[in-house]
């Protein structure tokens, strides 16, 4: 999916990339969260998800005197990163967010082959996860040991068609929904929509 800033979205000749408003922000630099154990987290992020550890900073906080921390960075292909803090005692549990829900998550763009490789690594360790086809994206959802919800997202072959459609009506569809008309506009969602849980378990309601 695409997300646009304020103002009227108008389709112009050329690609959807040409039509998108520019924010002056080129890419995600990093997204950070706190963990209880850097090595447990490293196994999940590097060994299972597949993002390489590229930097470890060991510092003392400038805003909380006496608090030491270890700050790690795991790099995506565009050089952005997922970053993680582990605080030294007695602050080691102070900043933990813990598990929230599947709607608060970070989504990483992927190929089908990379998603399948992640899926197989998770299966090998019997690590709980789920795969869902939204139509406009196919998603693998998995929760880190510290509660970070991670989505591995694969765009369909017709993603440019989807981006062009959603760019053309992003403002009007937002206004429609906020006004109380909650009819779906996801024409790409499979009619036989299903969610696959791993390890296998009884089916749950779709969302």
N, C-alpha and C positions, 0 to 999 in steps of 0.2 A: 504494500500500500504506500501512498504518498501522503505527506502532510504539508499544507501550505500555510503561509502567513496571512495576516489580515489584508483586506482589499478584494476587489472583484477579480475572479479568475476568468480570463478570456483565452480561448484557444486561438493560436496564431498559426500561420503556415510554418511548416518545419516539424521538428520532432517535439515530443512532449517535454524533453529536456530544455528546449529553447523557450517553452511557454511557462516554465515554472518560475515563480518569484524567487529572487536571490536574496539570501539572508546575510551574506558576508561571512558566513560560518561554513568552512569547507568540509569538515568531517568531525566525527566524534574524536576528541583527544583521548579521554579515558572515562570510564564509569567506575566508581569506587564503592566498596562496601567493607564492613568489618567482619573478621572471622575469629574463631577461638583458637584454631590450630593451623598455622600456615602449611605444614606438611600434609595434613589431611586434605586441606583445600587444594594444595598443589597436585595431589594425586587425582582429584576430581577434574580440575581445570586442564591440567597438562596431559595426564595419562588417558583420561576417559573422553573429555571434550576435544582435546588435541591442540590447545593453544600453548605455544612455547613460552616458558619463563624467560624474559629478556632483561629484567632489571630487579634488583633488590636494594632498597634504601633503608638504612638503619639510622634512626634519628631520635632526637628528643623534642617533644612538642614545644612550640613557641608560645602557645596559648594556655597550656596546662603544665605549669612548672613541675619538673621531676618525672613527667610521664614519658617513658620511652616507647617507641613503636618500630615495627618492621613493616615496610610498604613494598609490596611486590606488584609487578606488571607482567601481564600475559598478552602477547601481541597478536592482533588480527592481521590479515594480509595487506590491509591498507595502512598499516602502522599505527592505527588506533589500538586501544588496549582496555582490558578489564583489569582493574587494580584492587588490591586487598590490603587492609590494615590488620595487624595483630598488635594489640597494646600489651605492654609489660604490666605485671602485677603491681599494684592492686587494681589496675584499670582494665584488666583483660576481659571482663564481661560488661563493662560499663556502656560500650557503644554497639553492642550486638543488636541487630534488628530482629533476628529470628525469622521463622517462617511466617509469611503473610498469606497470599493466595495466588492462584494462577494468573490473575488479571494484573498483578504487579510483577513485571518480568522484564528481562533484557533479551532482545531477539537478535541473533547473529545470522547474517545471510550465508547461505550454503549452497553447494551443488547437491544433486541427488546422491552422487557417489559418496561425498563426505558425510551426508546424513546417515547413509546406510552403514558406513564404517563406525560412526559414533554409536548407532543402534547396536551393532554387533559387539562393540566393546562393553556397552552397558549390559547387554544380555549375558556376556561372559562372566560378569560379576554379580549377576542377578540383581542389578540396580534398578529400582522402580522408575518407570518413565511411561509416556504415552505419545501416540502419534495420531494427529488429527488433520484431515483434509478440509480446509476452509473454502476451497475452490480458487480463491485469489492467492492462496499460499498454502503449502503443505508444511506442517509444523511437528517437530518433536519437542516435547516439554519434559524437562527434568529439573529436579530441585537439588541444589548443592547441600553438603552436610550442614551448612550454616543457614539454610533457608532461602538462598538466592534462587529465584525461578529463572531458568534459562530456556529460551526457545531457539531451536535450530530451524531456520526458515528457508524453504526452497520455493522460488518463484516458478510459476507454470510457463510453458513455452509462449503463451499469448499474453505475457505480462504487460507489454506495451499497450495493447488494446485496453486492458484493465486500467492502467495508469491514465490513459487519455480520457476514458469515460469518467473516472473519479475526479480528475482535475477539472473537467468541464462543469461538474455539478457539486463540487465540494461545499461551497457556501450555501447553496439552496437546499441541499440535503441536510446540512446541519440545522438550518432554520426550521425545516419541516419537522425534524425529529424533536427539537426543543419545543415546538409548538404543540406537540402531543401526538403527531402522526408517527407511529412506531412501526409502520409496515417495512418489511425487509427490502433492501435494494441489492442484495447479494444474489445476482442471477447466476453466478458461477458456482455456488455451493452445491455439491452433489445431492441429488434427490434422496439417494439411499445413504444419507450422511451417517458416518459411524466414527467412533473413537476406539482405538485399539490400545489397551493397557498391557504393560509388561512389568513383571511377570503376569501371565494371564489371570484375570479375575472376573467376577460377574459384571455385566454391563451396567454402566451408570448413565443418568440422564445426560444428553448432549447439551453443550452451551457454546 
